[in-house]
């Protein structure tokens, strides 16, 4: 299943980051492979959505990721949720 494959990739990237002090240090070739395939996934999902309608699963998290990338920040949504657990639920929709 696609969800399991994405989970496997995320787990592998997390292990790579953990081994390098929390930073994801990818060489140029690996970065290109990752981004090219992520774009292909986005293109195929777009084709699916045009035929079947939008898939809204994960939109708040994707918005947070978009903002973090635009700012050059790394966001750990789980840490943010724990830090703010007494101030109400966090939908993952901000990258601060």
TAJOWO-V177179 format. One record per residue. PHI is phi in whole degrees, -180 to 180 (none if undefined). D_FIRST is the distance of its C-alpha to the first C-alpha in Angstrom with 2 decimals. Layout:
BEGIN
{{PHI;D_FIRST} {PHI;D_FIRST}}
END
This chain:
BEGIN
{{none;0.00} {-60;3.78} {-60;5.48} {-68;5.44} {-64;6.47} {-63;8.83} {-63;10.03} {-64;10.86} {-63;12.71} {-60;14.45} {-62;15.53} {-65;16.93} {-64;18.74} {-63;20.12} {-64;21.50} {-61;23.06} {-65;24.67} {-62;25.91} {-69;27.64} {-117;29.48} {67;30.86} {91;28.11} {-104;28.10} {-95;25.36} {-96;27.54} {-108;25.83} {-74;27.94} {-60;28.27} {-66;26.11} {-65;23.11} {-60;23.61} {-63;23.74} {-60;20.57} {-60;18.68} {-70;20.33} {-63;20.09} {-73;16.35} {-64;16.08} {-66;18.48} {-63;16.59} {-61;13.50} {-62;16.17} {-63;17.82} {-68;14.95} {-65;14.23} {-61;18.01} {-61;18.14} {-61;15.75} {-66;17.93} {-63;21.10} {-84;20.21} {-122;18.84} {100;20.29} {-67;19.38} {-108;16.42} {-95;18.34} {-61;15.84} {83;16.98} {-57;20.04} {-59;22.50} {-67;20.63} {-65;20.21} {-64;23.91} {-64;24.86} {-65;23.09} {-58;24.85} {-66;28.15} {-65;27.79} {-65;27.10} {-62;30.07} {-91;32.24} {75;31.06} {-104;30.25} {-104;27.61} {-120;26.46} {-110;25.21} {-62;24.41} {-63;24.47} {-64;27.96} {-62;29.17} {-64;28.19} {-67;30.05} {-67;33.04} {-109;33.33} {-61;32.45} {-92;35.96} {-102;36.12} {116;33.44} {-69;29.71} {-115;27.98} {-87;25.45} {78;24.55} {-89;26.37} {-135;28.87} {-116;28.92} {-89;32.32}}
END
